[in-house]
């Protein structure tokens, strides 16, 4: 098992109606990635799609993929492309479920948003992770 220092929360920077297939196709066909951007992708209805085993490296945050697990929700922008927290209650519950699964496995891992890493110029995950963690008691 690789050493995990971070549990990273993301959004897909799409509308919440984007499809899993469309997102996977974009990574593969447009970006040429062999592995997905995240280990888990959460649909608007709260379904957790396991895209890659956590033993493998995904493409979540440049320079921090070898020691991170990446969790994303589908959404994160409005119809005009503006960053906005579009998470449904089901997506929030699924995210909490995954974090509760991984925290005991990796007790020293920090939970961060993609935008919390140095040099990142994205709004991802379109909400303040540290404030949200306090609110939900994680």
C-alpha positions in Angstrom: 0.0 0.0 0.0 1.3 3.4 -0.9 1.7 6.1 1.8 -1.4 8.4 1.8 -0.9 12.0 3.0 -4.0 13.5 1.5 -7.6 12.8 1.0 -8.5 15.4 -1.7 -11.9 16.6 -2.5 -12.8 17.7 -6.0 -15.6 18.8 -8.3 -15.7 17.9 -12.0 -16.2 21.6 -13.0 -19.2 20.5 -15.0 -22.9 20.8 -14.6 -24.4 18.3 -12.1 -26.1 16.6 -15.1 -22.8 15.6 -16.7 -22.5 11.8 -17.3 -19.8 9.6 -15.9 -19.1 8.3 -19.4 -18.7 11.8 -20.7 -16.2 12.6 -18.0 -14.3 9.4 -18.5 -14.2 10.0 -22.3 -12.9 13.5 -21.8 -10.0 12.3 -19.7 -9.1 9.5 -22.1 -9.8 11.1 -25.5 -9.1 14.8 -24.9 -6.4 14.7 -22.2 -4.9 11.3 -23.1 -4.9 10.1 -19.6 -4.4 6.3 -19.0 -5.8 6.6 -15.4 -8.9 8.6 -14.3 -8.6 11.9 -12.5 -10.2 10.5 -9.3 -10.5 7.3 -7.4 -14.2 7.9 -6.7 -16.7 10.0 -8.6 -20.1 10.8 -7.0 -23.2 11.3 -9.2 -25.9 13.8 -8.3 -28.0 11.0 -6.9 -25.2 10.0 -4.5 -24.0 6.9 -6.4 -20.3 6.3 -5.7 -18.5 5.2 -8.9 -15.2 3.5 -8.0 -13.0 4.5 -10.9 -9.6 3.3 -9.7 -8.4 1.2 -6.8 -6.7 3.4 -4.2 -3.5 1.4 -4.6 -3.1 3.0 -8.1 -2.3 6.6 -8.8 -4.9 8.9 -10.3 -4.5 12.3 -12.0 -6.1 14.6 -9.3 -3.5 17.2 -8.3 -0.3 17.6 -10.2 2.7 16.8 -8.1 0.6 15.2 -5.3 -0.9 12.1 -6.9 1.5 9.5 -5.5 0.4 10.2 -1.9 -3.3 11.1 -2.4 -6.7 9.6 -2.7 -9.0 11.7 -4.9 -12.8 12.0 -4.4 -15.0 14.1 -6.6 -18.6 15.1 -7.0 -20.2 15.6 -10.5 -20.8 19.3 -10.7 -19.2 22.5 -9.4 -20.3 25.1 -11.9 -23.5 26.8 -12.9 -25.0 27.2 -16.4 -22.7 30.2 -17.0 -19.6 28.3 -16.0 -19.2 30.0 -12.7 -17.8 28.0 -9.8 -20.6 27.2 -7.4 -21.2 24.5 -4.8 -23.8 22.3 -6.6 -23.6 19.3 -4.3 -26.8 17.5 -3.5 -27.6 16.2 -0.1 -26.9 12.7 -1.5 -23.5 13.7 -2.8 -22.6 15.2 0.6 -23.7 12.1 2.4 -21.6 9.9 0.0 -18.5 12.1 0.5 -18.9 11.8 4.3 -19.2 8.0 3.9 -16.0 7.8 1.9 -14.1 10.1 4.3 -15.3 8.0 7.2 -14.1 4.9 5.4 -10.6 6.3 4.8 -9.8 8.3 7.9 -9.3 5.2 10.1 -7.2 3.7 7.3 -5.0 6.8 7.0 -5.4 8.7 10.3 -2.6 11.2 9.5 -4.0 12.1 6.1 -5.1 15.7 5.7 -8.4 16.4 4.0 -8.0 19.2 1.5 -9.7 20.6 -1.5 -7.9 20.7 -4.8 -7.6 24.5 -4.5 -5.9 24.2 -1.1 -2.6 23.0 -2.7 0.1 25.5 -3.4 0.1 26.9 -7.0 -3.4 25.7 -7.8 -5.4 28.3 -9.6 -8.8 26.5 -9.7 -11.9 27.0 -7.6 -12.2 23.2 -7.2 -14.1 21.8 -5.3 -16.2 25.0 -5.4 -16.6 25.1 -1.6 -14.3 25.8 1.4 -13.3 22.3 2.6 -11.9 23.3 6.0 -15.1 25.2 6.9 -17.3 22.3 5.6 -15.3 19.8 7.7 -16.0 21.8 10.8 -19.6 22.0 10.0 -20.0 18.3 9.5 -17.8 17.3 12.4 -14.9 15.7 10.5 
